[in-house]
Amino acid sequence: MPEFEFRFLAEKVFVHRWPHDPPLWSEEVKKHMDSSISKNPENKKIIVHEKIIQIEDFKFSSLKKIGISVPFFKEECRMIFEAKFGDFFAHIHITVKSKDYLEIFNKLMAWKKSTFPDD
């Protein structure tokens, strides 16, 4: 069976250190994260693999507490999750506002249900 892969663009992504007790991010990591993802106004490339989510050139693994929703009164899809990249831990917020946000929501929900059935 081929590995699952789904690609889309997100208008907004915010990544921050979480929880607050793991190793601190180095200044270099913080600057790279901000410039390529969190403070970058351009659309971000997201690739969802089986149990890895890649945002630009960061690969997040050990995914947990995955929440996917369509907020009331908004035409957007949001995904929030905890993950690990390298030796660091993070909390990631992804917002999709494109016209195909419902299609992306449905694909993300199907991925979550099949890959993390107990989450």
SERO-4910 file (N, C-alpha, C, O; in steps of 0.05 Angstrom, whole numbers):
BEGIN
 pado doro    nc1    nc2    nc3   cac1   cac2   cac3    cc1    cc2    cc3    oc1    oc2    oc3
  Met    A     17    -24      0      0      0      0     18     25      0     36     27     17
  Pro    A     13     44    -18     30     68    -20     26     86      5      5     86     17
  Glu    A     47    100     12     46    119     35     27    142     28     27    152      6
  Phe    A     12    150     48     -7    172     45      9    198     43     29    202     58
  Glu    A      1    216     25     13    242     23     -8    262     13    -22    256     -7
  Phe    A    -10    284     26    -30    305     19    -16    332     21     -3    338     41
  Arg    A    -18    348      0     -5    374     -1    -26    396     -4    -46    394    -18
  Phe    A    -20    418     10    -37    442      8    -22    466     17      0    464     28
  Leu    A    -33    490     12    -21    515     21    -37    526     44    -62    524     44
  Ala    A    -23    538     63    -37    551     86    -29    580     86     -6    587     83
  Glu    A    -49    597     90    -44    626     91    -30    634    117    -15    654    117
  Lys    A    -35    620    138    -24    628    164    -15    603    180    -30    583    182
  Val    A      9    604    190     20    583    207     35    596    230     51    614    225
  Phe    A     30    587    254     44    597    277     55    574    293     41    555    299
  Val    A     81    574    299     94    553    313    107    565    338    121    585    336
  His    A    102    552    361    116    562    385    124    538    402    113    516    399
  Arg    A    142    543    420    153    522    438    131    513    457    117    530    469
  Trp    A    127    487    460    107    476    478    114    447    484    122    433    465
  Pro    A    111    438    507    105    453    532    128    470    540    149    471    526
  His    A    126    484    561    146    503    569    170    491    584    189    506    590
  Asp    A    170    466    590    192    454    605    213    439    588    234    431    599
  Pro    A    209    434    562    230    420    546    253    439    540    252    463    547
  Pro    A    273    429    526    297    447    520    288    472    505    270    471    487
  Leu    A    301    494    511    296    520    498    306    518    469    325    503    463
  Trp    A    292    532    451    301    533    423    324    553    422    325    573    436
  Ser    A    344    546    406    367    565    402    357    590    387    336    589    374
  Glu    A    371    611    389    364    636    375    364    631    344    347    641    330
  Glu    A    382    614    335    383    607    306    357    593    298    346    599    277
  Val    A    348    574    314    323    559    308    300    578    308    283    577    290
  Lys    A    298    595    329    275    614    331    275    633    306    253    638    295
  Lys    A    298    643    299    299    662    276    291    648    250    276    659    234
  His    A    301    623    246    294    609    222    264    602    221    251    604    201
  Met    A    253    594    244    224    588    246    207    613    240    188    611    225
  Asp    A    215    635    252    200    660    247    202    669    218    182    676    206
  Ser    A    226    669    207    229    679    179    217    661    158    207    671    138
  Ser    A    216    635    163    205    617    142    176    610    147    162    602    128
  Ile    A    167    612    172    139    603    178    123    625    193    106    637    181
  Ser    A    129    628    218    111    643    236    107    673    228     85    683    230
  Lys    A    128    686    219    126    714    212    128    719    181    131    742    173
  Asn    A    126    698    166    127    699    137     99    704    126     82    687    130
  Pro    A     94    726    113     67    732    103     58    715     78     35    715     71
  Glu    A     77    701     66     71    685     42     56    659     51     58    651     74
  Asn    A     42    647     31     30    621     36     52    600     43     74    601     32
  Lys    A     46    582     61     65    562     69     57    535     57     33    528     57
  Lys    A     77    520     47     72    494     36     71    473     58     89    471     74
  Ile    A     49    458     59     44    438     79     43    411     64     29    408     44
  Ile    A     58    391     75     57    364     65     50    346     88     65    345    108
  Val    A     28    332     86     20    313    107     27    285     97     16    275     77
  His    A     45    272    112     53    244    106     37    227    126     21    238    141
  Glu    A     43    202    127     29    184    146     30    196    175      9    203    185
  Lys    A     53    199    187     55    209    214     75    232    217     86    236    238
  Ile    A     79    246    195     97    269    194     82    292    179     70    287    158
  Ile    A     85    316    190     75    339    176     99    357    170    113    366    188
  Gln    A    103    363    145    124    381    137    113    408    130     94    411    114
  Ile    A    124    429    142    117    457    137    142    470    127    161    474    142
  Glu    A    141    479    102    165    489     89    188    469     92    185    446     83
  Asp    A    210    476    105    232    456    108    234    444    136    254    431    142
  Phe    A    213    447    152    212    435    179    195    410    178    173    411    168
  Lys    A    205    388    189    190    363    190    182    358    219    199    356    237
  Phe    A    156    356    224    145    352    251    136    323    253    121    313    237
  Ser    A    146    310    275    139    282    280    128    279    308    124    300    322
  Ser    A    123    255    317    112    250    344     87    267    348     84    280    369
  Leu    A     69    267    328     45    283    329     26    274    351     22    250    355
  Lys    A     14    293    365     -7    286    384    -25    310    389    -19    332    380
  Lys    A    -48    304    402    -68    325    407    -75    340    382    -74    365    382
  Ile    A    -83    326    362    -89    338    336   -118    347    335   -137    331    339
  Gly    A   -122    373    331   -149    384    329   -153    396    301   -136    411    292
  Ile    A   -175    389    288   -181    400    261   -210    411    263   -228    397    271
  Ser    A   -214    436    254   -240    447    256   -246    468    235   -228    478    221
  Val    A   -272    474    232   -281    496    215   -296    514    235   -318    507    244
  Pro    A   -284    537    242   -297    555    262   -323    566    253   -327    571    229
  Phe    A   -341    571    272   -367    584    266   -362    611    252   -343    626    260
  Phe    A   -378    618    233   -379    644    220   -353    651    204   -349    674    198
  Lys    A   -336    631    199   -312    636    184   -310    616    161   -317    593    164
  Glu    A   -300    625    139   -295    607    116   -266    599    116   -250    608    100
  Glu    A   -258    581    135   -231    572    138   -231    546    153   -250    538    166
  Cys    A   -208    533    151   -203    508    165   -178    512    183   -159    526    175
  Arg    A   -179    501    207   -156    504    225   -147    476    235   -163    458    238
  Met    A   -121    474    238   -110    450    250    -90    458    271    -73    475    266
  Ile    A    -92    446    294    -73    451    316    -63    424    326    -78    405    328
  Phe    A    -37    423    331    -26    398    341      0    403    356     13    424    353
  Glu    A      8    383    372     34    383    385     52    364    369     43    344    359
  Ala    A     78    371    368     97    354    353    125    359    362    131    376    379
  Lys    A    143    345    349    171    347    354    185    352    328    178    340    308
  Phe    A    205    370    328    223    373    304    251    373    315    258    389    331
  Gly    A    267    354    304    294    350    315    292    343    344    277    324    352
  Asp    A    306    358    362    305    353    390    286    372    405    285    372    429
  Phe    A    270    387    390    253    408    401    223    400    399    215    385    382
  Phe    A    208    411    418    179    407    419    165    432    411    175    454    416
  Ala    A    141    429    399    127    453    389     97    449    389     87    426    390
  His    A     83    471    388     54    472    385     49    487    359     59    509    356
  Ile    A     34    475    341     31    487    314      2    493    308    -16    477    313
  His    A     -3    517    297    -29    526    289    -28    532    259    -12    547    250
  Ile    A    -46    519    244    -47    522    215    -75    532    208    -95    521    217
  Thr    A    -76    553    191   -102    564    182   -102    565    152    -84    575    139
  Val    A   -123    553    141   -127    553    112   -153    569    105   -174    563    115
  Lys    A   -149    590     89   -172    607     82   -179    606     52   -196    622     43
  Ser    A   -166    589     37   -171    587      9   -200    577      3   -213    566     21
  Lys    A   -209    580    -22   -236    572    -29   -241    541    -25   -264    533    -23
  Asp    A   -219    525    -25   -223    496    -22   -218    487      7   -210    464     12
  Tyr    A   -223    505     26   -218    498     55   -234    474     64   -225    459     81
  Leu    A   -259    471     54   -275    448     62   -264    422     52   -264    401     66
  Glu    A   -253    422     27   -240    398     16   -216    391     33   -211    367     39
  Ile    A   -200    411     40   -176    406     56   -185    396     84   -172    377     94
  Phe    A   -205    408     96   -215    398    121   -223    369    120   -215    353    137
  Asn    A   -238    361     99   -247    333     96   -223    314     93   -223    292    105
  Lys    A   -203    322     78   -179    305     74   -164    302    100   -154    281    107
  Leu    A   -161    324    115   -147    324    140   -161    306    161   -149    291    175
  Met    A   -188    308    161   -204    291    180   -201    261    172   -198    245    190
  Ala    A   -202    255    147   -198    227    138   -170    217    145   -168    194    154
  Trp    A   -150    234    141   -123    226    149   -121    221    179   -110    201    187
  Lys    A   -132    239    195   -130    236    224   -144    211    233   -134    196    249
  Lys    A   -168    206    223   -183    182    231   -169    156    223   -170    137    238
  Ser    A   -156    156    200   -143    131    192   -115    128    204   -107    105    209
  Thr    A   -101    150    209    -74    148    220    -73    148    250    -56    135    262
  Phe    A    -91    163    263    -92    165    292   -120    159    302   -134    176    312
  Pro    A   -129    134    299   -157    127    306   -164    131    335   -187    135    342
  Asp    A   -144    130    353   -149    133    382   -145    161    392   -149    166    416
  Asp    A   -139    180    375   -134    208    384   -160    222    388   -160    246    395
***
